[in-house]
Amino acid sequence: MVSAHRLIVVEDDPELRSLVTRGLEEEGFAVTAVGDGASALAAARETVDALVVDVGLPDADGRDVCQALRAQGIGAPVLFLTARDAVTDRLAGFSAGGDDYLTKPFHFDELVARLKALLRRAGADPVTTVGALRLDPTTHAAANGEREVALTPTEFRVLAALAANPGVVLRRRDLVRAAWPEGAIVHDNTLDQYVARLRRKLRELELELGISTTHGVGYRLG
C-alpha cells in the first residue's frame, strides 16, 4: 500500500518509537522518527503532512515544540501522545496549536484512525475559493490577490467549513465538529472568539464578503 502522507513521530522511548514507526509504515505512511524536540524541528523543515508528538520529551515539552512549529509557519496537524489525561493538560495541548490528543497506553488502531481523520481535515482538500477569497490548506492561509493572512489550524478549519457552504447558515455545533477534535472542550464563547478573529483577518484582506451572525443558530459566510 502506497501513501503520499509524510509523518514525523517524536517519541523518546525507543521501543515505543520503533513500534509506532513500524506500524505506521505498514499502514503505508512515510515516517521519520526522532527522539527529541530539536530533531523534530529540524525534520519539519522538510515537507510534512502530520506529526505525532510525545508531550514528555527529554529536551522540551512537546507542546512547546508545537508552538515553535506554528511560529515557523508549519501548519501540519499535530497529534499529542501523553500519559497525562487531566482536562488542563488537554486544554494546554490545544492552546499550543495541537489538533488532537491520545492518552497512553493507546490502541494502535485508534492512533491510525485519528491520524487519518486529521489528514482528511487538514491536508487533503484542494484550494477553496469564494469570490475573491482563496483558502490554501497547504499553507493555512487566506488570501485576496496579493494580500495574504496566516490562520491558525483551528481558524482555518472554521473558515473552511463556512467557505464550503457559502451563503448557508451553519449551526454552531456543526462548526465546532468541523474545527475541533472529538472530545475537545469547547466553551460557549470559544467559537465566538474564533469568529471575531476571522472577521478581523478578513477585513485585513479588504474583502467584500464577511461572516454574519444568525442569532441563536450560527454563522454564514457571504
Secondary structure, 3 states (H helix, E strand, C coil): CCCCCEEEEECCCHHHHHHHHHHHHHCCCEEEEECCHHHHHHHCCCCCCEEEEECECCCCEHHHHHHHHHHCCCCCCEEEEECCCCHHHHHHHHHCCCCEEEECCCCHHHHHHHHHHHHHHHCCCCCEEECCEEEECCCCEEEECCEEEECCHHHHHHHHHHHCCCCCCEEHHHHHHHHCCCCCCCCCCHHHHHHHHHHHHHHHCCCCCCEEEECCCEEEEC
